[in-house]
Amino acid sequence: MLWETVIKTKILSMVLQKGIFSINEEGLVSRHDNGELVDSMWERYW
């Protein structure tokens, strides 16, 4: 269980660093056009 959380956290931080997600003024996370890549990554690891 713990290693799954670690992997998911690492992937999420990678995604955020690559700028695929951006945080708008309301503090909500919005997905950019390359969100399909993120979806495929999430389906693979989640």
N, C-alpha and C positions, 0 to 999 in steps of 0.2 A: 504493500500500500504506500509506504513512504517513498519508495523510488518512483512510483507513478507520479506522485505530487511533485517530486523534484524535476522529473522530465517535463511535466506540463508547465511548471514555473519557468524552466529554462526556455522552452519554446515560446511562451508568452513574452518573456523579456526580449528574446531575439526578434520577435515580430514587432514589438514596440520600438526597438532600436532601429529597425529597418524602416520605420515610418509608415508601415502599412496601415496602422491605426493612428488617428490623431484625436486629441482631446479638445473639444470646442469650449466656448466660454462657459457653458452651463456645466462643464465637467463631464459631459457625456462622451463616450468613445464612438467615433464614427469611422466607418470602414471606407477605404479608398477603392479605386477601380480595380486594383489588383487583389481584391478580397477573395477572388476565386482560388487563388493560390493558398490563401489562409484556410479556406474551407477544406481544400484537399488535404492540407497538413493536419487539420483538426480531425478529419475523418480517419486519417491514418493513425494518429496517436491517442485519440480520446477513446 
